[in-house]
Amino acid sequence: MVVTLTKKNIFFKFCRAYAQTIKKPMDLRYDPYTQSIQILDSHRTIHGVIEEVKDQLNSLYTVLNKLNKRKRQAKTTNNRKNGEVQKIINNNSLPNGNC
């Protein structure tokens, strides 16, 4: 994997590194659903964020499993169809007595 460092990327990395050196009494988190900033200043708040992340990961995991299942089913269907086509070619006939 090749990573191209542009001036913009370098600038953002520098800003992020600099921001991490600033002493602050709490951390913040942007919530895209409510378009608000959450203050992460207590165990309760942090555990709530962890639960949200777990829920999101579970949703992604479920979707990924569904996609993999569809992919396997499509592959099985294609293999079955290919097998039927090969039988037709080998028998020099069409199914159901057509032509």
Secondary structure as UniProt FT lines:
FT   HELIX           7..21
FT   STRAND          27..31
FT   TURN            32..35
FT   STRAND          36..40
FT   HELIX           43..91
FT   HELIX           95..97
//
